[in-house]
Amino acid sequence: MNSEHKPRGTDSVQQRALRIIKGTASFDDRFVPDHTDLVMLIDLLRSMGCIIVFTTGVWDLFHIGHPEYIQLGKEKAKKLYPSSDQVIMVVGVDTDELTKERKGPHRPIVPQDERVRVLGHVRSVDILTPQYKADQLFKIVTHDVRVVSMSTADLPDIEKIQNECTHIVNLPPQAETSTTARVRQLSFDGATTVLLKVEEKLAVLLKEVRDGINKG
């Protein structure tokens, strides 16, 4: 577990949990970079009767599909536990280092701090935490419902996922676009711009050559 931040005292964790339940938590309450703190907070929330929903991702180049996915996952979890007053959505965020391992050296486009801050503005997100190693959080966060995406290429085996939670909510993409598609489009647009500039320079160069030949 990451230990860059010192665990808070029990009273502080309890106050933090209460603010999360009441919806009055600040970003600092909701963002939990230390996994020791995270386990304490989740265990306390569960002891208070909260249902824990969990999902994780890179959330790079944030688009409409991301908040729709998180919101729908939380709504479906509420339907699975209609008698529960508190459903807590925990969202993992792959670190920059992990993203490079999974997606390649040119990702993420948006750095981790900014991706976390953007997610912090999504109303349905109750707790945010970094994922430092692949599939690390699913083993750390005790959760009742796991939200996964049908479009995730490296999704672990469903039977393995089922062993870690009570319910799985498997959602299709919530938007026609995707981060990968946007990155490809940006790369294509950039390459097209370069080719157009090269074409213009070649046209000027050819004209100068022709003019020189005619003068000769």
C-alpha positions as CSV (number, residue, x, y, z in Angstrom):
1,M,0.0,0.0,0.0
2,N,1.1,3.5,-0.7
3,S,2.4,5.3,2.4
4,E,3.2,8.7,1.2
5,H,0.5,10.2,3.4
6,K,0.2,9.5,7.1
7,P,-3.1,7.7,8.1
8,R,-5.6,9.9,9.9
9,G,-6.8,9.3,13.4
10,T,-10.0,7.3,13.9
11,D,-12.1,10.3,14.9
12,S,-10.9,12.1,11.7
13,V,-11.8,9.1,9.5
14,Q,-15.3,8.9,11.1
15,Q,-15.9,12.7,10.5
16,R,-14.7,12.2,7.0
17,A,-17.1,9.3,6.4
18,L,-20.0,11.3,7.8
19,R,-19.3,14.2,5.5
20,I,-19.1,11.8,2.5
21,I,-22.5,10.3,3.5
22,K,-24.1,13.7,4.0
23,G,-22.7,15.0,0.7
24,T,-20.8,17.8,2.3
25,A,-17.3,16.4,1.8
26,S,-14.6,18.5,0.3
27,F,-12.3,17.3,-2.5
28,D,-9.6,16.6,0.2
29,D,-12.1,14.4,2.0
30,R,-13.0,12.5,-1.1
31,F,-9.5,12.1,-2.6
32,V,-7.7,9.3,-0.8
33,P,-4.1,8.7,-2.1
34,D,-3.0,6.6,0.8
35,H,-4.5,3.1,0.6
36,T,-4.2,2.5,4.3
37,D,-6.5,5.5,4.8
38,L,-8.7,4.1,2.0
39,V,-9.2,0.7,3.7
40,M,-10.0,2.4,7.0
41,L,-12.5,4.7,5.4
42,I,-14.2,1.9,3.3
43,D,-14.4,-0.4,6.3
44,L,-16.0,2.3,8.4
45,L,-18.5,3.2,5.7
46,R,-19.5,-0.5,5.3
47,S,-19.9,-0.7,9.1
48,M,-22.3,2.2,8.9
49,G,-24.5,0.3,6.4
50,C,-23.2,1.8,3.1
51,I,-23.1,-0.2,-0.1
52,I,-19.8,0.2,-1.9
53,V,-19.7,0.4,-5.7
54,F,-16.3,0.4,-7.4
55,T,-14.9,1.1,-10.8
56,T,-11.6,2.2,-12.1
57,G,-10.1,3.6,-15.3
58,V,-7.7,6.1,-16.8
59,W,-10.3,8.8,-17.5
60,D,-8.0,10.4,-20.0
61,L,-9.3,13.2,-22.3
62,F,-12.5,13.3,-20.3
63,H,-15.6,13.1,-22.4
64,I,-19.4,12.8,-21.9
65,G,-19.2,9.0,-21.8
66,H,-17.1,9.0,-18.7
67,P,-19.6,10.7,-16.3
68,E,-22.5,8.9,-17.9
69,Y,-20.8,5.6,-17.3
70,I,-20.1,6.4,-13.6
71,Q,-23.6,7.7,-13.0
72,L,-25.3,4.8,-14.7
73,G,-23.2,2.3,-12.8
74,K,-24.2,3.9,-9.5
75,E,-27.9,4.0,-10.5
76,K,-27.9,0.3,-11.3
77,A,-26.2,-0.5,-8.0
78,K,-29.0,1.4,-6.2
79,K,-31.5,-0.8,-8.0
80,L,-29.6,-3.9,-6.7
81,Y,-29.9,-2.6,-3.2
82,P,-33.3,-0.7,-3.1
83,S,-33.5,-0.7,0.7
84,S,-30.1,0.9,1.2
85,D,-30.1,4.6,1.9
86,Q,-26.4,5.1,1.1
87,V,-24.6,3.8,-2.0
88,I,-21.0,5.0,-2.2
89,M,-19.3,5.2,-5.6
90,V,-15.5,4.7,-5.3
91,V,-13.5,5.5,-8.5
92,G,-10.0,4.4,-9.1
93,V,-7.7,6.5,-11.3
94,D,-4.7,4.9,-13.0
95,T,-1.5,6.8,-12.3
96,D,0.5,8.3,-15.1
97,E,3.1,5.6,-14.7
98,L,0.5,2.8,-14.8
99,T,-1.2,4.4,-17.8
100,K,2.1,4.4,-19.7
101,E,2.5,0.7,-19.0
102,R,-1.0,-0.1,-20.2
103,K,-1.5,2.4,-23.0
104,G,2.0,3.2,-24.3
105,P,4.6,5.9,-23.8
106,H,2.5,8.7,-25.2
107,R,-0.4,8.3,-22.7
108,P,-1.9,9.8,-20.7
109,I,-2.6,13.0,-22.6
110,V,-3.9,14.6,-19.4
111,P,-1.7,14.3,-16.3
112,Q,-3.0,12.4,-13.2
113,D,-3.6,15.5,-11.0
114,E,-5.8,17.1,-13.6
115,R,-7.7,13.8,-14.3
116,V,-8.4,13.4,-10.6
117,R,-9.6,17.0,-10.2
118,V,-12.0,16.7,-13.2
119,L,-13.5,13.5,-11.7
120,G,-13.8,15.4,-8.4
121,H,-16.4,17.6,-10.1
122,V,-18.6,14.6,-11.1
123,R,-21.5,14.6,-8.6
124,S,-21.9,10.8,-8.5
125,V,-18.3,10.2,-7.5
126,D,-18.0,9.9,-3.7
127,I,-14.4,8.7,-3.2
128,L,-11.4,9.0,-5.5
129,T,-8.1,7.0,-5.2
130,P,-5.1,6.4,-7.4
131,Q,-4.3,2.9,-8.8
132,Y,-0.5,2.5,-8.6
133,K,-0.4,-1.1,-10.0
134,A,-2.6,-3.0,-12.4
135,D,-5.7,-4.5,-10.7
136,Q,-4.4,-3.4,-7.3
137,L,-7.5,-1.7,-6.1
138,F,-9.9,-4.5,-6.7
139,K,-7.9,-6.5,-4.1
140,I,-7.8,-3.6,-1.6
141,V,-11.3,-2.1,-1.8
142,T,-14.0,-4.4,-0.3
143,H,-16.9,-3.7,-2.5
144,D,-20.4,-5.0,-3.2
145,V,-20.8,-4.0,-6.8
146,R,-18.2,-3.7,-9.4
147,V,-18.8,-1.6,-12.6
148,V,-16.9,-2.7,-15.7
149,S,-17.0,-1.6,-19.3
150,M,-17.6,-4.0,-22.2
151,S,-15.1,-2.0,-24.2
152,T,-12.2,-2.6,-21.8
153,A,-9.6,-4.7,-23.8
154,D,-7.6,-6.0,-20.8
155,L,-10.6,-6.8,-18.5
156,P,-9.8,-9.7,-16.1
157,D,-11.8,-12.9,-16.3
158,I,-15.4,-12.4,-15.2
159,E,-15.3,-15.4,-12.9
160,K,-12.3,-13.8,-11.1
161,I,-14.2,-10.5,-10.8
162,Q,-17.2,-12.3,-9.4
163,N,-15.1,-13.7,-6.6
164,E,-14.2,-10.1,-5.4
165,C,-17.8,-8.8,-5.2
166,T,-21.5,-9.7,-5.0
167,H,-22.7,-8.1,-8.2
168,I,-21.1,-7.1,-11.5
169,V,-22.6,-4.3,-13.6
170,N,-21.2,-4.7,-17.1
171,L,-22.0,-1.5,-19.1
172,P,-21.6,-0.8,-22.8
173,P,-19.8,2.5,-23.9
174,Q,-21.9,5.5,-22.9
175,A,-20.8,7.6,-25.9
176,E,-20.1,7.2,-29.6
177,T,-16.6,8.6,-29.0
178,S,-13.7,7.2,-27.0
179,T,-10.4,8.5,-25.7
180,T,-8.5,6.2,-28.1
181,A,-10.6,7.5,-31.0
182,R,-10.0,11.1,-30.0
183,V,-6.2,10.5,-29.8
184,R,-6.2,8.9,-33.2
185,Q,-8.2,11.8,-34.6
186,L,-5.8,14.3,-33.1
187,S,-2.8,12.4,-34.5
188,F,-4.5,12.2,-37.9
189,D,-5.3,15.9,-37.9
190,G,-1.8,16.7,-36.9
191,A,-0.3,14.5,-39.6
192,T,-2.6,16.1,-42.2
193,T,-1.5,19.6,-41.2
194,V,2.1,18.6,-41.5
195,L,1.5,17.1,-45.0
196,L,-0.3,20.2,-46.2
197,K,2.6,22.4,-45.1
198,V,5.1,20.1,-46.8
199,E,2.9,20.2,-49.9
200,E,2.9,24.0,-49.9
201,K,6.7,24.1,-49.5
202,L,7.2,21.6,-52.3
203,A,5.0,23.6,-54.6
204,V,7.0,26.7,-54.0
205,L,10.3,24.8,-54.4
206,L,9.1,23.3,-57.7
207,K,8.0,26.7,-59.0
208,E,11.5,28.1,-58.2
209,V,13.1,25.2,-60.0
210,R,10.9,25.7,-63.0
211,D,11.5,29.4,-63.0
212,G,15.3,28.8,-62.9
213,I,15.2,26.3,-65.7
214,N,13.1,28.7,-67.9
215,K,15.5,31.6,-67.2
216,G,18.5,29.3,-68.1
